[in-house]
Amino acid sequence: MKIPILAAITGLALTAAYLESLTSPPPTPVNTSTVTVRLLDPAGHVTEPMVVPQVVKSDAAWRAQLTAEQYRITRAHGTETAFCGVFHDNHKTGVYTCIGCGLPLFRSTAKFDSGTGWPSFFQPFARENIGETRDTSYGMIRTEVHCVRCGSHLGHVFDDGPPPTGLRYCINSDALSFFERPPAKPEPEKVLFGAGCFWGVEETFRQVKGVTATRVGYAGGHTRQPTYEAVCAHTTGHAEVVEVEFDPAQVTFDALLDVFWKSHDPFAPRKTGSDAGDQYRSAIFFLAPEQEAAARASAARLETQKPGAHVATEIALAGPFQPAEEYHQHYYQKHGGKACPAP
Ligand SMILES: [Zn+2]
């Protein structure tokens, strides 16, 4: 609980925000719609179909997450100029995911040179992950394709592709992210964890062997470059998070997840320990597709230990990470204090 200390620093405005946080309902309605998809497991395989929450965001949230061009293509059904996208000439081996929600959409093994100037694939990563609609714009009848989880417009599918499917998924580069698999060289991985006051969460992960760097900050909201005061005033939708950089050769992602679950009560919606409020919500913002599959599998295992209870942790693609103000960084290291106690 750090509010009293900071209230002394920032004065009455923050105190008022704190008092409001005790009485205000959660500002964002919880989306209960679900969709069945397949993810990429840590071994590189396609998972069994999984029921996951649909990703529904406000227009402001999409604009905060995406570049102007990504927004124009995925949310406003735009098309990028042929031969100008970053992936039409990408020949690396790996997985293409949705820029909006991180869902795996295509593998490089299904990519071919169609000569059109847009990334082209003859089959999706999983049939479940791609939605289709009839598109009659521009006087043509075409089949539009989109991410089934977040609705991002991807491009179109035509029936003039190569064997074995005869299909040509004509996709905009700006609707995609690409993850080289296996990675060209071993690199540290990153993930964002939210588990209450970020001072304690950072201290908890800083002490884990194999964690090579930590930073506290804000993520998951609908504004760009939020400040601490704005986050505490509940006007941004952002959560306090810790960016954890780790060496997978020294600590596995599953081991970090164990630390995460034990650091707070993931069954309590929008509340962790003595800190209440949407900015203290439990969250895993993944930065690689395998992290999502591992996090969801780990959460499902946790639920089996507590029959009837549901893990409230938000598991979502990491949007932009805004590092917190310098005085929040390594706070317990500078001023003393202990890591988050296990519940
Ligand atoms: Zn998506």
Residues whose N, C-alpha, C, O or C-beta is under 5 A from the ligand:
A	BS01	ZN	C98 G100 C101 G102 L103 C147 R149 C150 G151 S152
